[in-house]
Amino acid sequence: MIKCFLLAAATTIFAAGCFSQSQFLDSNQYAAIQTALSRGQFDLNCQSATAVLLSREVVEPALQGPWVNGVMRAEYTVGVRGCQRHKTYVVVCPQGGDGCFAAGPGRFIREQ
C-alpha cells in the first residue's frame, strides 16, 4: 500500500511539474519580451524597435539534490529589430525572482 501511495505521489508531482513549467514560461514571457525590447531600444538607439519571441525553455538548475538546490529559470531568446539593425538577446527570468534580465548576445563563458 505504501508503494502504491509513493508511486501515485511521484506520478502526480511529475505531471504537475510539466504543467507548471508551461505556466512558468507563460507567466514570464511578457516581462522577458519587454526586458529585451528596452535593452534593444537602448543598444540600437532606436525607440521604434520591435521585439519578437524566437524561443523559450525552462532550464533546470545545475545543482539538485537532497541538500542543495539551484534556481530554476525561464530562458527566452528574443530578437529586436529597428532602424535597419537588429540584435538577439537571451533573457533570463529566475523562479522566485523579481524580474528578468537581458544578457547580451555572445558567449557566456570566455574561451581561454
C-alpha positions in Angstrom: 0.0 0.0 0.0 2.8 2.4 0.8 4.5 1.6 -2.5 1.3 2.4 -4.4 0.9 5.7 -2.5 4.5 6.7 -3.3 4.1 5.8 -6.9 0.9 7.8 -7.2 2.5 10.8 -5.4 5.6 10.6 -7.7 3.3 10.5 -10.8 1.3 13.5 -9.6 4.4 15.5 -8.9 5.9 14.7 -12.3 2.7 15.6 -14.1 2.3 18.8 -12.1 5.9 19.7 -12.8 5.3 19.5 -16.6 2.2 21.7 -16.4 3.8 24.2 -14.0 6.8 24.6 -16.4 4.4 25.8 -19.1 2.7 28.1 -16.7 6.1 29.4 -15.5 7.1 30.2 -19.1 3.7 31.8 -19.9 3.8 34.0 -16.7 7.3 35.4 -17.5 7.0 35.8 -21.3 5.6 39.3 -21.4 8.2 40.6 -19.0 11.0 38.9 -20.9 10.0 40.4 -24.2 9.7 43.9 -22.6 13.1 43.5 -21.0 14.7 42.6 -24.3 12.8 45.4 -26.1 14.0 48.0 -23.6 17.6 46.8 -23.9 17.4 46.7 -27.7 15.9 50.2 -27.9 18.9 51.4 -25.9 21.6 49.4 -27.7 20.2 50.2 -31.1 19.4 53.9 -30.2 16.1 53.3 -31.8 12.8 53.9 -29.9 10.7 52.5 -32.7 12.4 49.0 -32.4 10.1 46.0 -32.1 10.7 42.6 -30.4 9.7 39.1 -31.4 10.0 35.9 -29.3 12.3 33.3 -31.0 12.3 30.6 -28.4 11.7 29.8 -24.8 12.6 27.0 -22.4 12.9 26.1 -18.8 16.4 25.5 -17.6 16.8 23.2 -14.6 19.4 24.1 -12.0 22.8 22.5 -12.4 22.8 21.6 -8.7 20.0 19.5 -7.5 20.0 17.1 -4.6 18.5 16.4 -1.1 20.6 19.2 0.5 21.4 21.5 -2.4 19.0 23.1 -4.9 19.8 25.6 -7.5 17.3 28.0 -9.0 15.1 27.0 -12.0 14.9 29.7 -14.6 13.0 30.5 -17.8 15.2 31.5 -20.7 13.8 33.3 -23.7 15.6 34.2 -27.0 14.2 37.5 -28.2 15.1 39.3 -31.4 14.9 43.1 -31.5 14.8 44.9 -34.8 14.7 48.6 -35.7 16.4 51.5 -37.6 17.8 49.0 -40.1 19.6 47.0 -37.4 18.9 44.0 -35.2 20.2 42.2 -32.1 19.3 39.0 -30.4 19.1 38.7 -26.6 18.9 35.8 -24.2 16.5 36.9 -21.4 16.7 35.0 -18.1 13.9 35.0 -15.5 14.8 33.2 -12.3 12.0 31.4 -10.5 11.0 33.4 -7.4 12.9 36.4 -8.7 11.5 39.9 -9.0 12.1 40.2 -12.7 14.1 39.3 -15.8 17.5 40.4 -17.2 18.7 40.5 -20.8 22.1 39.0 -21.3 23.9 40.4 -24.3 24.4 38.4 -27.5 27.5 36.2 -27.5 29.0 33.6 -25.3 28.6 33.5 -21.5 32.0 31.8 -20.9 35.2 33.2 -22.2 37.4 30.8 -24.0 41.0 30.8 -22.7 
